[in-house]
Each structure stands twice: as structure tokens, then as C-alpha cells.
Amino acid sequence: MENKLAEFYAEITSDENLKATLEKILAGKNITEVTDAQLKEIGEIAKDLGYNFTIKEFKDFINFGDVQLSEDELSAVAGGVNKDPRMREGTKNNPEERGLL
């Protein structure tokens, strides 16, 4: 379902006419601040475009960015710094240099 929601969101935010309609519905609010009534209006647009999802599913999708990560999860994010000295390049503890990988 999340793929369909992402597909719908991409479509509604990239098509100029749909984007204008969305902005009118939002009335200056951020998409994460919408009311259920506004979500029903957005849902009608989705239905017209062949998408079908519940208000809860759409809320979960748009609020995904609000998820808080723990310190361990943050340190594991790609592009972060690996603090484990055994895994750093250029050290004798690097598994590749030790022939372990």
C-alpha cells in the first residue's frame, strides 16, 4: 500500500493542476497538518485517479517523517560516521586489510 501512496503523492505534487488543487485544499497548511475533512477531499482526488486508501493509511504515510530514531539507529544511518575503530579504513583492524572480507 505504501508504494501506491507514494505513487499518488508523487503524482499529485508533480502535476501542476493537481498541485494547485492540493494547495487549495490545504489552505496554506503543511500536508502533515491536514484535518480529516481535508483528507477526505484529497481522498476523492485519489479515487478519481484510481487510488484507494483510508484516511489512517494516508496519515501514517505523511507522518512517517515524524518518526524519532534512537541514538543507535541514528549512528547506523548510511553516510554516518562509523565509530567502531575495527571497521575504519586504513587501520590494521579493518576486516578487509586483515583478509576477513
HELIX and SHEET records of a PDB file:
HELIX    1   1 GLU A    2  SER A   14  1                                  13    
HELIX    2   2 GLU A   16  LEU A   26  1                                  11    
HELIX    3   3 ILE A   31  GLU A   33  5                                   3    
HELIX    4   4 ASP A   36  ASP A   48  1                                  13    
HELIX    5   5 ILE A   55  ILE A   62  1                                   8    
HELIX    6   6 PHE A   64  ASP A   66  5                                   3    
HELIX    7   7 GLU A   71  SER A   75  1                                   5    
HELIX    8   8 PRO A   85  MET A   87  5                                   3    
END                                                                             
